[in-house]
Amino acid sequence: MNRKRKTHSGVIVPMITPMSADLSIDRYSVALIMKTFTKNNISTFLLGTTGESPSIPDKQKTVLVKTVVKENRGKVKIYAGISGNCLQESSDNGNQYADLGVDAVVAHLPFYYPISPDNMIRYFTSLAGKLNCPLILYNNPQSVGSSIPVEVVEKLSYHPNIAGIKDSERGMERINSCIDLWRKRSDFVYLLGWTAQSVYALSKGCDGIVPSTGNLTPELYKKLFETAIEGRMEEADKYQKITDAITDIYQEGRSLSESIPALKVIMSAYGLCKPQVMPPMYEMKQSEQTKLKKIIKELLQEL
């Protein structure tokens, strides 16, 4: 079941933002994480939800983008988030990141004022028209509080500078509708953020997955993706179960503002980063960190 890959497809990991104790960008950890991505030929999405984008100062965002581009050396695609409530700032950041070397930028809806479907179209059309690189839409109602209707995305999909959507909204009906609309489109991609449904969506024609747990185990998601699109479903299902079990360790029973610090803790157990996070999130208590590190190491040894 090999199929032709689109420009923006495959496994795209929403990278954590590694931080030092003073909350500046930890360039050493950025380099370590990027090596695991390039080794597995996996792309990265900077400054998204997992990357704590709303909490990071613009100067530190620029440091992160520059460091990733330098470490990448053109090996894999780099995506950078530009979401915000100011259209001009988002477009300025997007063009700066494009000049630095990112392949495309990503933006969800503004999240302060309610926005109608018609104004969603006007907003993203304006943003895409100001950018010097492709824009990928990001549907993230859990954080933004609003969903981009599928019919709005369909209208925006014909804009020459809008290349696809990363969709984190739950719901099988929405997944099926999106795949039916865009799987045969060479100019528009559907990237799934609800990674518990990765194998199902890929088997139906989804173009790519955006797994936060890929920060820790990129090689497992590479295998999941390849086996799923090749139709080796028994193997793909095995990798789905393994990655789901790892994800549950830091996500199950935790809010988003608790699961991101927990993800950094389990990554710190393997020397990939430090556990620091940006306020309003805060580092887990040491006793909780010790317990979590023990759990993840025991699970990965079993797997």
C-alpha atoms as one frame of an Amber mdcrd trajectory, in Angstrom:
protein
   0.000   0.000   0.000   2.898   2.354  -0.685   1.610   5.762  -1.684   3.142
   8.946  -2.935   4.252  11.227  -0.112   3.177  14.866  -0.153   5.571  17.734
   0.575   4.429  18.204   4.171   3.813  14.701   5.481   5.179  11.895   7.624
   6.014  12.102  11.317   6.295  15.678  12.590   7.181  15.823  16.283   5.939
  18.885  18.215   9.222  19.526  19.990   9.394  20.521  23.618  11.311  23.732
  24.253  14.392  22.733  26.289  15.213  25.274  28.994  18.087  25.923  31.340
  17.628  26.751  35.027  17.408  30.465  34.174  14.648  29.681  31.628  16.790
  30.536  28.620  16.945  28.134  25.668  19.064  25.082  26.500  20.996  24.825
  23.237  22.822  21.663  24.257  19.531  19.806  24.759  18.148  21.239  21.510
  21.118  19.677  19.706  20.600  16.310  21.434  16.917  16.158  20.540  17.495
  17.249  16.950  20.032  14.456  16.500  17.356  11.896  17.423  14.999  13.459
  14.875  17.470  13.666  11.992  18.714  10.134  12.704  15.172   8.874  12.173
  14.369  11.275   9.298  11.587  12.849  11.330  10.501  16.477  10.973   9.930
  18.849  13.882   7.321  21.442  14.806   8.688  24.173  17.066   6.742  26.580
  19.247   3.492  24.694  19.355   1.417  23.685  22.369   3.958  21.121  23.582
   6.647  23.740  22.955   5.003  26.197  25.409   4.866  28.868  22.726   2.479
  31.334  24.475   4.864  31.548  27.450   8.167  32.093  25.634   9.540  35.593
  24.915  10.054  36.436  21.236  13.824  36.763  21.665  14.037  33.254  23.072
  11.810  31.950  20.268  14.313  33.345  17.768  17.184  31.679  19.626  15.333
  28.361  19.456  14.619  28.641  15.729  18.215  29.615  14.943  19.587  26.741
  17.033  17.308  24.143  15.445  18.067  25.327  11.906  21.801  25.220  12.648
  21.656  21.712  14.115  19.371  20.439  11.361  21.615  21.453   8.444  18.748
  20.954   5.992  18.241  17.269   6.829  14.546  17.322   7.789  11.685  19.782
   7.497  11.212  22.372  10.215   7.863  23.937  11.110   7.464  26.854  13.506
   4.398  28.114  15.339   3.375  31.752  14.945   0.028  31.650  16.753  -1.064
  34.752  18.598  -3.708  37.422  18.973  -1.944  40.067  16.859  -2.036  39.424
  13.116   0.933  41.685  12.381   3.136  40.084  15.032   2.271  36.606  13.749
   3.119  37.522  10.163   6.321  39.309  11.221   7.435  36.273  13.209   6.536
  33.975  10.338   8.604  35.906   7.838  11.516  36.119  10.252  11.453  32.357
  10.779  11.198  31.783   7.033  14.278  33.951   6.526  16.072  31.881   9.167
  15.284  28.684   7.284  12.030  27.067   8.430  10.021  25.280   5.732   6.542
  26.378   6.818   4.774  28.085   9.712   1.774  26.982  11.750  -1.022  29.032
  13.316  -4.173  28.319  15.273  -7.039  30.743  15.821  -6.639  33.884  17.935
  -7.941  32.950  21.366  -9.161  36.079  23.174 -12.173  37.317  21.223 -14.857
  34.942  19.892 -14.585  34.576  16.122 -17.234  33.592  13.591 -16.589  31.137
  10.729 -16.610  34.007   8.210 -14.019  35.895  10.231 -11.914  32.751  10.597
 -11.675  32.730   6.805 -10.834  36.431   6.712  -8.184  36.050   9.425  -6.320
  33.097   7.913  -6.615  34.552   4.412  -5.028  37.785   5.641  -2.291  35.934
   7.516  -1.441  33.646   4.596  -1.279  36.638   2.267   1.334  38.330   4.463
   3.665  35.326   4.696   6.682  34.506   2.566   6.368  30.778   3.253   3.536
  28.222   3.392   1.035  28.340   6.255  -0.370  25.250   7.940  -3.576  25.749
   9.910  -3.763  24.362  13.446  -7.094  23.298  14.903  -6.654  23.082  18.672
  -9.955  23.675  20.481  -8.618  22.271  23.780  -6.342  25.303  24.180  -8.020
  27.930  21.991 -11.612  27.303  23.014 -12.916  27.316  19.418 -12.927  24.752
  16.644 -12.302  25.517  12.986 -15.250  23.926  11.162 -14.299  21.449   8.439
 -16.176  23.517   5.850 -14.063  26.562   6.786 -10.871  24.544   6.337 -12.129
  23.298   2.983 -12.626  26.859   1.737  -9.195  27.907   3.023  -7.556  24.834
   1.476  -7.700  26.469  -1.970  -5.633  29.474  -0.895  -2.298  29.186  -2.752
  -0.284  29.785   0.431  -2.198  27.481   2.791  -0.635  24.034   2.613  -2.590
  21.960   5.120  -3.985  21.541   8.603  -2.726  20.004  11.810  -5.910  18.878
  13.561  -5.928  17.948  17.258  -9.701  17.833  17.689 -11.178  14.531  18.862
 -13.926  12.776  16.922 -13.941   9.952  14.415 -16.516  11.664  12.196 -14.213
  14.653  11.813 -11.217  12.434  10.988 -13.174  10.591   8.303 -14.560  13.806
   6.799 -11.115  15.394   6.594  -9.501  12.346   5.029 -12.292  12.020   2.474
 -11.882  15.658   1.485  -8.095  15.897   1.206  -6.435  12.510   0.765  -6.383
  12.894  -3.029  -5.292  16.541  -2.956  -1.615  16.952  -3.835  -1.659  20.584
  -2.655  -3.160  20.178   0.823  -2.233  17.892   3.722  -4.140  16.553   6.703
  -1.907  16.004   9.749  -3.413  14.275  12.778  -2.682  15.584  16.266  -4.874
  12.997  18.034  -2.176  10.352  17.892  -4.113   7.615  19.669  -5.844   7.259
  16.273  -2.621   7.348  14.227  -2.813   3.893  12.688  -6.498   4.200  11.844
  -6.064   7.590  10.199  -2.937   6.622   8.281  -4.608   3.467   6.983  -7.442
   5.635   5.618  -5.205   8.161   3.873  -4.070  10.683   6.490  -0.820  12.375
   5.393   1.014  12.558   8.693   0.958  12.464  12.476   2.138  14.974  15.091
   2.961  12.969  18.265   4.279  14.716  21.383   5.611  11.395  22.693   7.880
  11.401  19.654  10.118  13.696  21.705  11.103  10.613  23.699  10.687   7.763
  21.192  10.894   9.102  17.614  12.016   5.715  16.315   8.738   4.073  17.418
   6.636   6.615  15.537   8.795   6.202  12.455   8.060   2.460  12.547   4.365
   3.090  13.244   4.095   5.441  10.279   5.969   3.218   7.845   4.129   0.013
   8.740   0.735   1.750   8.626   1.155   3.324   5.193   2.620   0.076   3.853
  -0.442  -1.845   5.042   1.381  -3.980   7.612  -1.435  -3.476  10.053  -0.514
  -6.080  12.663   2.881  -4.433  13.133   1.363  -0.954  13.038  -1.165  -1.864
  15.731   1.680  -3.161  17.899   3.453   0.197  17.690   0.181   2.013  18.377
  -0.284   0.066  21.619   3.322   0.654  22.711   3.252   4.389  22.047  -0.164
   4.739  23.675   1.179   3.051  26.835   4.129   5.460  26.969   1.853   8.455
  26.375  -0.494   7.384  29.183   2.362   7.590  31.694   2.600  11.363  31.459
  -0.857  12.294  30.129  -3.430  10.076  31.836  -5.164  11.893  34.679  -3.224
  15.104  34.035  -4.286  18.410  32.545  -2.255  19.854  29.671  -0.408  22.162
  32.075   0.573  19.088  34.112   1.391  16.705  31.275   3.980  18.959  29.599
   6.112  19.202  32.772   5.698  15.424  33.150   6.918  14.849  29.569  10.027
  16.890  30.300  10.634  14.832  33.425  10.570  11.507  31.585  12.834  12.964
  28.908  15.220  14.171  31.619  15.458  10.572  32.841  17.295   9.843  29.579
  19.404  13.002  29.572  17.502  14.643  26.715  16.563  17.833  28.538  16.093
  19.414  31.942  12.683  19.431  33.660  12.298  23.233  33.617   9.099  24.730
  32.192   7.912  28.289  31.682   5.314  29.878  33.990   2.378  29.544  34.342
   3.493  25.905  34.283   5.871  24.790  37.020   8.329  21.972  37.566   7.033
  18.839  39.269   7.990  18.153  42.878  11.165  16.106  43.236   9.315  13.191
  44.827   6.933  13.061  41.856   9.822  13.326  39.400  11.593  10.372  41.024
   8.450   8.251  40.881   7.738   9.153  37.253  11.301   8.414  36.116  11.121
   4.995  37.739   7.814   4.198  36.017   9.011   5.181  32.531  12.268   3.246
  32.852  10.457   0.122  34.023   7.967   0.372  31.148  10.595   0.898  28.455
  12.625  -2.028  29.818   9.542  -4.237  29.492   8.924  -3.055  25.941
